[in-house]
Amino acid sequence: MQYVYVENGAVAGLCVIPGHQTGAVPSGPVGSTEYTVDDSVSVGIGWGCVVTNGVPEFTAPAAKIPLLTPMQFYLAFTPTERIAIKPSTDPMVQEFWATYQLAAQTNHDIDPNLVSVQEALTYMATAKTATPPGAGILASTSRIQQILAGIPQ
């Protein structure tokens, strides 16, 4: 028997009672909703949870993208993209480049899982003529996943 505690659509706590023992009284995080599921159900803390007709369905979190060294991240951009990024007067691009430079100067890895990194790349892949407009620096949106994966160009 597993007691699963769900908060804001994610598993916030988990208690496993081996062999269906009685007398144990588990409790989860304050404000969470408790669900009792069979031992055969795969679930873990941080997993997503959608409840349909009172029955929870759990999904494992997406695999994290490995961290990239500043050089791996830099080389994932094409020379044309790097040349367009450096002199850009677009504040979003300038902030992105400043953050990259800070990571390089302090020898800190780039986390491609950060929403801010993903949003900056999406902005740079969005055409200037789009609504809302982007920077139009990356050749296409397919470049986003290549850069996040650190695939050298």
Backbone as a chain_set.jsonl record, in Angstrom:
{"seq": "MQYVYVENGAVAGLCVIPGHQTGAVPSGPVGSTEYTVDDSVSVGIGWGCVVTNGVPEFTAPAAKIPLLTPMQFYLAFTPTERIAIKPSTDPMVQEFWATYQLAAQTNHDIDPNLVSVQEALTYMATAKTATPPGAGILASTSRIQQILAGIPQ", "coords": {"N": [[0.847, -1.174, 0.0], [0.553, 2.192, -0.859], [0.742, 5.513, 0.184], [0.057, 8.462, -1.276], [0.845, 11.828, -1.572], [-0.455, 14.685, -2.886], [0.137, 17.853, -4.258], [-0.639, 20.829, -5.822], [-0.721, 19.57, -8.375], [1.463, 17.866, -8.35], [3.455, 15.208, -6.982], [4.021, 15.455, -3.634], [4.674, 14.112, -1.382], [5.277, 10.81, -0.033], [4.427, 7.676, 1.204], [5.186, 4.441, 2.003], [3.686, 1.494, 2.971], [4.747, -1.479, 3.884], [3.583, -4.733, 2.989], [0.868, -4.327, 3.526], [0.348, -3.531, 6.194], [-1.452, -2.93, 9.216], [-2.6, -0.289, 11.34], [-0.623, 1.644, 11.055], [-0.337, 5.104, 10.654], [-0.034, 7.208, 8.276], [1.08, 10.515, 7.36], [0.943, 13.407, 5.303], [2.45, 16.282, 3.621], [1.3, 19.449, 4.835], [-1.738, 20.644, 3.592], [-1.759, 19.07, 1.363], [-3.281, 16.566, -0.774], [-4.377, 13.349, -0.016], [-3.854, 10.181, -1.531], [-4.554, 6.758, -1.899], [-2.777, 4.136, -3.202], [-2.04, 1.114, -5.017], [0.787, -1.049, -4.378], [1.969, -1.733, -6.775], [1.874, 0.443, -8.422], [3.767, 2.788, -10.144], [5.44, 5.507, -8.839], [6.768, 8.628, -7.69], [8.342, 11.145, -5.64], [7.904, 14.425, -6.797], [6.872, 13.676, -9.198], [4.4, 14.196, -11.76], [0.839, 14.647, -11.374], [-2.388, 13.82, -12.326], [-5.744, 13.92, -11.64], [-8.498, 12.019, -12.353], [-11.87, 11.567, -12.173], [-11.535, 10.968, -9.446], [-9.408, 9.214, -9.467], [-5.993, 8.962, -9.325], [-3.451, 9.653, -11.735], [-0.127, 9.118, -12.52], [2.829, 10.732, -13.685], [6.156, 10.427, -14.694], [8.8, 12.778, -14.101], [10.174, 14.778, -16.739], [13.258, 13.905, -18.281], [16.21, 15.46, -17.197], [18.187, 17.86, -18.91], [21.621, 17.588, -19.472], [24.06, 19.644, -17.744], [25.937, 22.288, -19.31], [29.24, 23.183, -20.211], [30.626, 26.507, -20.334], [32.041, 26.721, -22.782], [31.034, 24.554, -24.308], [28.395, 25.389, -24.573], [28.741, 27.82, -25.955], [29.89, 26.929, -28.379], [27.732, 25.601, -29.426], [26.266, 27.382, -30.809], [26.043, 28.695, -34.109], [28.699, 30.197, -36.102], [27.614, 32.437, -37.447], [25.353, 33.005, -35.882], [26.581, 33.658, -33.424], [27.998, 35.935, -34.187], [25.871, 37.634, -34.727], [24.65, 37.862, -32.224], [26.504, 39.085, -30.426], [26.895, 41.996, -31.07], [24.323, 42.899, -30.759], [21.641, 45.182, -30.125], [19.349, 44.694, -28.877], [17.604, 44.495, -25.892], [16.858, 42.043, -24.61], [18.508, 40.15, -25.837], [20.986, 41.223, -25.184], [20.951, 40.898, -22.384], [20.865, 38.104, -22.23], [23.375, 37.494, -23.403], [25.083, 38.782, -21.599], [24.646, 37.274, -19.299], [25.608, 34.793, -20.166], [28.339, 35.511, -20.528], [29.049, 36.113, -17.892], [28.819, 33.58, -16.715], [30.849, 32.293, -18.141], [33.125, 33.779, -17.344], [33.218, 33.239, -14.612], [33.491, 30.569, -14.628], [31.251, 28.856, -14.448], [28.845, 26.345, -15.044], [26.338, 26.18, -17.649], [22.908, 25.949, -17.265], [20.75, 24.233, -19.089], [18.159, 23.585, -18.477], [16.926, 25.66, -17.249], [14.242, 27.912, -17.233], [14.609, 30.541, -18.012], [16.806, 30.422, -19.762], [15.77, 28.816, -21.8], [13.6, 30.396, -22.622], [14.971, 32.661, -23.56], [16.339, 31.599, -25.768], [14.165, 30.83, -27.324], [13.079, 33.335, -27.842], [15.165, 34.409, -29.374], [14.922, 32.757, -31.554], [12.572, 33.459, -32.668], [11.021, 35.223, -35.269], [11.577, 38.655, -36.257], [9.377, 39.787, -37.36], [7.256, 38.455, -36.324], [4.346, 37.989, -34.175], [4.094, 38.008, -30.824], [7.037, 39.997, -31.536], [10.372, 38.691, -32.088], [13.936, 38.251, -31.767], [15.016, 37.198, -34.056], [17.443, 35.866, -34.589], [18.355, 33.184, -34.488], [18.35, 30.549, -36.902], [16.115, 28.862, -37.058], [13.398, 27.418, -35.133], [14.121, 24.84, -34.555], [16.739, 24.941, -33.904], [16.838, 25.52, -31.218], [16.611, 23.175, -29.55], [18.948, 21.883, -30.368], [20.918, 23.624, -29.435], [20.388, 23.638, -26.667], [21.08, 21.019, -26.134], [23.75, 21.184, -26.519], [25.042, 20.661, -28.919], [27.726, 20.823, -30.995], [28.453, 23.287, -33.536]], "CA": [[0.0, 0.0, 0.0], [1.278, 3.456, -0.919], [-0.005, 6.747, 0.403], [0.681, 9.48, -2.114], [0.347, 13.152, -1.211], [-0.371, 15.52, -4.077], [-0.032, 19.287, -4.042], [-0.458, 21.593, -7.059], [-0.507, 18.705, -9.525], [2.72, 17.112, -8.271], [3.601, 14.394, -5.78], [4.798, 16.192, -2.642], [5.056, 13.189, -0.319], [5.025, 9.413, -0.359], [4.632, 6.775, 2.333], [4.934, 3.064, 1.594], [3.445, 0.603, 4.098], [4.995, -2.82, 3.35], [2.731, -5.856, 3.359], [-0.473, -3.886, 3.937], [0.269, -3.528, 7.655], [-2.494, -2.066, 9.767], [-2.192, 0.462, 12.518], [0.241, 2.766, 10.683], [-1.119, 6.27, 10.252], [0.868, 8.147, 7.603], [0.581, 11.871, 7.109], [1.732, 14.084, 4.276], [2.63, 17.72, 3.785], [0.096, 20.229, 5.105], [-2.382, 21.182, 2.398], [-1.742, 18.114, 0.253], [-4.388, 15.627, -0.851], [-3.878, 11.974, 0.095], [-4.416, 9.123, -2.361], [-4.04, 5.435, -1.579], [-2.6, 3.377, -4.44], [-1.424, -0.195, -4.873], [2.254, -1.096, -4.438], [2.423, -1.93, -8.16], [1.833, 1.724, -9.128], [5.042, 3.521, -10.146], [5.25, 6.902, -8.456], [7.878, 9.169, -6.913], [8.228, 12.562, -5.291], [8.203, 15.278, -7.937], [6.129, 13.227, -10.368], [3.159, 14.898, -12.021], [-0.358, 13.887, -11.033], [-3.673, 14.294, -12.819], [-6.801, 13.119, -11.032], [-9.695, 11.925, -13.176], [-12.905, 10.821, -11.448], [-10.998, 10.527, -8.161], [-8.307, 8.269, -9.65], [-4.772, 9.675, -9.728], [-2.54, 9.087, -12.742], [1.173, 9.72, -12.26], [3.788, 10.776, -14.795], [7.528, 10.708, -14.273], [9.286, 14.052, -14.637], [11.015, 14.679, -17.935], [14.687, 13.804, -17.985], [16.902, 16.748, -17.22], [19.247, 18.02, -19.895], [22.874, 17.784, -18.731], [24.676, 20.978, -17.726], [26.923, 22.531, -20.369], [30.297, 24.124, -19.874], [30.467, 27.699, -21.173], [32.552, 26.476, -24.14], [30.069, 23.702, -25.005], [27.243, 26.223, -24.901], [29.191, 28.778, -26.975], [30.087, 26.236, -29.656], [26.453, 25.11, -29.932], [25.783, 28.422, -31.725], [26.822, 28.793, -35.345], [29.437, 31.466, -36.156], [26.691, 33.506, -37.849], [24.533, 33.346, -34.71], [27.431, 34.344, -32.44], [28.299, 37.27, -34.735], [24.653, 38.445, -34.593], [24.339, 38.054, -30.8], [27.463, 39.968, -29.727], [26.661, 43.445, -31.174], [22.893, 43.197, -30.728], [21.178, 46.252, -29.242], [18.105, 44.203, -28.297], [17.851, 44.277, -24.457], [16.738, 40.627, -24.258], [19.711, 39.483, -26.328], [22.091, 41.733, -24.366], [20.879, 40.242, -21.069], [21.267, 36.718, -22.458], [24.818, 37.46, -23.64], [25.741, 39.165, -20.345], [24.562, 36.112, -18.407], [26.57, 33.819, -20.682], [29.684, 35.991, -20.225], [29.265, 35.95, -16.457], [29.059, 32.151, -16.492], [32.171, 31.975, -18.687], [34.148, 34.422, -16.515], [33.269, 32.596, -13.298], [33.622, 29.14, -14.907], [30.059, 28.151, -14.005], [28.124, 25.691, -16.13], [25.053, 26.709, -18.108], [21.846, 24.973, -17.027], [19.768, 24.353, -20.172], [16.826, 23.323, -17.953], [16.356, 26.901, -16.726], [13.227, 28.53, -18.083], [15.164, 31.778, -18.573], [17.648, 30.054, -20.907], [14.88, 28.338, -22.852], [12.846, 31.543, -23.141], [15.884, 33.514, -24.332], [16.57, 30.943, -27.059], [12.909, 30.931, -28.077], [13.008, 34.727, -28.292], [16.134, 34.596, -30.467], [14.487, 31.97, -32.717], [11.338, 34.048, -33.175], [11.274, 36.262, -36.275], [11.287, 40.048, -35.887], [8.06, 40.127, -37.912], [6.229, 37.652, -35.645], [3.576, 38.654, -33.128], [4.991, 39.137, -30.572], [8.301, 39.877, -32.268], [11.56, 38.169, -31.434], [15.189, 38.835, -32.25], [15.301, 36.685, -35.39], [18.872, 35.547, -34.715], [18.523, 31.764, -34.805], [17.792, 30.225, -38.211], [14.797, 28.237, -36.905], [13.134, 26.937, -33.775], [14.806, 23.559, -34.353], [18.054, 25.244, -33.326], [16.723, 25.604, -29.761], [16.968, 21.884, -28.95], [20.354, 21.613, -30.655], [21.73, 24.461, -28.53], [20.184, 23.119, -25.311], [21.821, 19.766, -26.035], [25.182, 21.453, -26.635], [25.567, 20.065, -30.15], [28.619, 21.82, -31.626], [28.135, 23.649, -34.918]], "C": [[0.893, 1.238, 0.0], [0.309, 4.601, -0.641], [0.749, 7.839, -0.331], [0.021, 10.811, -1.796], [0.623, 14.112, -2.358], [-0.691, 16.968, -3.72], [0.275, 20.001, -5.347], [-0.086, 20.716, -8.253], [0.789, 17.92, -9.522], [2.76, 16.332, -6.963], [4.556, 15.111, -4.824], [5.264, 15.295, -1.501], [4.627, 11.788, -0.667], [5.323, 8.584, 0.884], [4.26, 5.374, 1.872], [4.798, 2.22, 2.861], [3.621, -0.829, 3.571], [3.983, -3.845, 3.861], [1.362, -5.476, 3.887], [-0.654, -3.953, 5.446], [-0.855, -2.593, 8.106], [-1.938, -1.327, 10.971], [-1.289, 1.637, 12.214], [-0.639, 3.908, 10.207], [-0.17, 7.281, 9.607], [0.242, 9.534, 7.51], [1.519, 12.544, 6.129], [1.883, 15.555, 4.57], [1.291, 18.431, 4.004], [-0.448, 20.799, 3.797], [-2.399, 20.224, 1.222], [-2.974, 17.215, 0.325], [-3.82, 14.221, -0.875], [-4.62, 11.042, -0.853], [-3.768, 7.819, -1.944], [-3.973, 4.652, -2.882], [-1.89, 2.072, -4.134], [0.092, -0.101, -4.989], [2.78, -1.202, -5.866], [2.461, -0.628, -8.964], [3.194, 2.412, -9.01], [4.765, 4.986, -9.865], [6.457, 7.345, -7.633], [7.638, 10.639, -6.618], [8.684, 13.391, -6.494], [7.48, 14.86, -9.204], [4.867, 14.064, -10.532], [1.975, 14.022, -11.66], [-1.587, 14.586, -11.6], [-4.714, 13.35, -12.24], [-8.046, 13.189, -11.916], [-10.69, 11.028, -12.456], [-12.375, 10.221, -10.151], [-9.831, 9.565, -8.251], [-7.061, 9.027, -10.123], [-3.987, 8.904, -10.787], [-1.232, 9.845, -12.615], [2.063, 9.674, -13.492], [5.154, 11.166, -14.249], [7.973, 12.047, -14.85], [10.169, 13.807, -15.86], [12.486, 14.622, -17.512], [15.327, 15.185, -18.094], [17.992, 16.719, -18.288], [20.541, 18.251, -19.116], [23.378, 19.225, -18.805], [25.709, 21.075, -18.831], [28.007, 23.459, -19.835], [30.075, 25.368, -20.732], [30.95, 27.473, -22.609], [31.601, 25.58, -24.936], [28.869, 24.527, -25.462], [27.586, 27.179, -26.036], [29.282, 28.109, -28.34], [28.809, 25.621, -30.214], [25.804, 26.131, -30.871], [26.647, 28.401, -32.985], [27.626, 30.091, -35.304], [28.528, 32.648, -36.527], [25.829, 33.959, -36.675], [25.352, 34.112, -33.673], [27.742, 35.764, -32.895], [27.084, 38.184, -34.59], [24.332, 38.764, -33.124], [25.213, 39.14, -30.18], [27.165, 41.463, -29.876], [25.191, 43.853, -31.054], [22.571, 44.314, -29.734], [19.846, 45.878, -28.59], [18.36, 43.89, -26.811], [17.762, 42.812, -24.027], [17.99, 39.859, -24.669], [20.918, 39.931, -25.504], [22.117, 41.059, -22.994], [21.321, 38.788, -21.179], [22.786, 36.624, -22.59], [25.591, 37.816, -22.361], [25.74, 38.0, -19.352], [25.535, 35.027, -18.857], [27.997, 34.239, -20.306], [30.015, 35.847, -18.744], [29.556, 34.492, -16.119], [30.458, 31.766, -16.977], [33.277, 32.545, -17.8], [34.304, 33.75, -15.154], [33.368, 31.075, -13.398], [32.466, 28.332, -14.298], [29.337, 27.565, -15.211], [26.814, 26.402, -16.438], [24.019, 25.607, -17.878], [20.774, 25.133, -18.105], [18.341, 24.057, -19.725], [16.157, 24.586, -17.421], [15.383, 27.504, -17.735], [13.801, 29.778, -18.743], [16.045, 31.503, -19.79], [16.769, 29.638, -22.08], [14.068, 29.481, -23.467], [13.723, 32.463, -23.977], [16.136, 32.906, -25.714], [15.319, 31.004, -27.936], [12.754, 32.336, -28.644], [13.952, 34.944, -29.471], [15.758, 33.806, -31.713], [13.223, 32.532, -33.353], [11.67, 35.206, -34.112], [10.89, 37.645, -35.751], [9.887, 40.456, -36.339], [6.922, 39.359, -37.245], [5.476, 38.506, -34.639], [3.481, 37.708, -31.951], [6.328, 38.913, -31.277], [9.41, 39.288, -31.411], [12.785, 38.842, -32.01], [15.549, 38.351, -33.65], [16.755, 36.308, -35.624], [19.101, 34.092, -35.099], [17.792, 31.45, -36.104], [16.386, 29.63, -38.123], [14.62, 27.787, -35.461], [13.792, 25.587, -33.514], [16.202, 23.757, -33.75], [18.015, 25.245, -31.792], [17.182, 24.282, -29.116], [18.424, 21.518, -29.204], [21.267, 22.375, -29.7], [21.605, 23.931, -27.102], [20.94, 21.816, -25.09], [23.323, 19.96, -26.154], [25.819, 20.852, -27.866], [26.435, 21.106, -30.863], [28.265, 22.029, -33.09], [29.402, 23.934, -35.692]], "O": [[1.861, 1.323, 0.757], [-0.802, 4.638, -1.172], [1.917, 8.109, -0.052], [-1.205, 10.914, -1.754], [1.77, 14.325, -2.751], [-1.64, 17.263, -2.994], [1.343, 19.798, -5.924], [0.773, 21.088, -9.052], [1.186, 17.366, -10.547], [2.173, 16.745, -5.963], [5.723, 15.345, -5.14], [6.151, 15.674, -0.737], [3.732, 11.584, -1.487], [6.35, 8.772, 1.536], [3.145, 5.147, 1.402], [5.681, 2.229, 3.718], [2.738, -1.34, 2.883], [3.585, -3.816, 5.026], [0.757, -6.247, 4.632], [-1.701, -4.388, 5.926], [-1.157, -1.597, 7.449], [-0.919, -1.716, 11.54], [-1.187, 2.553, 13.031], [-1.581, 3.697, 9.443], [0.426, 8.109, 10.296], [-0.978, 9.687, 7.576], [2.723, 12.291, 6.119], [1.493, 16.029, 5.637], [0.275, 18.05, 3.422], [0.297, 21.366, 2.998], [-2.991, 20.529, 0.187], [-3.626, 17.121, 1.365], [-2.904, 13.922, -1.641], [-5.844, 11.097, -0.97], [-2.569, 7.776, -1.666], [-4.974, 4.513, -3.586], [-1.219, 1.943, -3.11], [0.619, 0.814, -5.622], [3.912, -0.804, -6.14], [3.016, -0.595, -10.062], [3.709, 2.595, -7.907], [3.968, 5.628, -10.55], [7.09, 6.532, -6.96], [6.825, 11.291, -7.273], [9.703, 13.101, -7.121], [7.471, 15.603, -10.185], [4.328, 14.581, -9.553], [2.087, 12.796, -11.64], [-1.799, 15.779, -11.385], [-4.583, 12.13, -12.338], [-8.574, 14.267, -12.188], [-10.394, 9.87, -12.163], [-12.724, 9.095, -9.797], [-9.308, 9.135, -7.223], [-7.071, 9.653, -11.182], [-3.875, 7.678, -10.739], [-1.224, 11.076, -12.604], [2.053, 8.701, -14.246], [5.289, 12.1, -13.458], [7.575, 12.414, -15.956], [10.817, 12.767, -15.986], [12.886, 15.218, -16.512], [15.004, 15.967, -18.989], [18.626, 15.692, -18.53], [20.547, 19.048, -18.177], [23.154, 19.929, -19.79], [26.289, 20.07, -19.242], [27.723, 24.403, -19.098], [29.4, 25.29, -21.759], [30.339, 27.976, -23.552], [31.383, 25.823, -26.123], [28.392, 24.384, -26.587], [26.806, 27.332, -26.977], [28.81, 28.653, -29.338], [28.796, 25.166, -31.358], [24.903, 25.79, -31.637], [27.844, 28.119, -32.92], [27.278, 31.001, -34.55], [28.67, 33.737, -35.972], [25.6, 35.155, -36.493], [24.878, 35.097, -33.107], [27.749, 36.691, -32.085], [27.241, 39.382, -34.356], [23.796, 39.831, -32.827], [24.707, 40.02, -29.484], [27.18, 42.163, -28.863], [24.856, 45.024, -31.228], [23.149, 44.384, -28.65], [19.282, 46.668, -27.833], [19.248, 43.096, -26.504], [18.524, 42.384, -23.16], [18.472, 39.009, -23.92], [21.775, 39.115, -25.164], [23.183, 40.692, -22.499], [22.062, 38.293, -20.329], [23.413, 35.771, -21.961], [26.63, 37.221, -22.076], [26.725, 37.776, -18.649], [26.209, 34.412, -18.03], [28.776, 33.418, -19.822], [31.141, 35.497, -18.388], [30.447, 34.207, -15.319], [31.167, 31.011, -16.311], [34.265, 31.861, -17.532], [35.405, 33.701, -14.607], [33.334, 30.376, -12.386], [32.676, 27.27, -13.713], [29.23, 28.201, -16.26], [26.261, 27.121, -15.606], [24.241, 24.457, -18.258], [19.974, 26.067, -18.044], [17.403, 24.251, -20.498], [14.952, 24.589, -17.17], [15.672, 27.59, -18.928], [13.513, 30.047, -19.909], [16.029, 32.274, -20.749], [16.996, 30.056, -23.215], [13.872, 29.529, -24.682], [13.273, 32.992, -24.994], [16.144, 33.622, -26.716], [15.412, 31.205, -29.147], [12.346, 32.507, -29.793], [13.585, 35.589, -30.454], [16.212, 34.13, -32.811], [12.845, 32.128, -34.453], [12.495, 36.061, -33.791], [9.998, 37.784, -34.914], [9.284, 41.365, -35.767], [5.754, 39.583, -37.561], [5.908, 39.605, -34.292], [2.828, 36.671, -32.07], [6.702, 37.779, -31.576], [9.389, 39.375, -30.184], [12.686, 39.88, -32.663], [16.305, 39.016, -34.358], [17.248, 36.421, -36.746], [19.948, 33.797, -35.943], [16.735, 32.02, -36.377], [15.558, 29.861, -39.004], [15.567, 27.778, -34.674], [14.002, 25.225, -32.357], [16.766, 22.837, -33.158], [19.032, 25.002, -31.143], [18.044, 24.286, -28.237], [19.067, 20.907, -28.35], [22.264, 21.838, -29.218], [22.609, 23.792, -26.403], [21.392, 21.542, -23.978], [24.092, 19.027, -25.924], [27.014, 20.56, -27.864], [25.936, 22.149, -31.284], [27.841, 21.109, -33.789], [29.341, 24.256, -36.878]]}, "num_chains": 1, "name": "protein.A"}
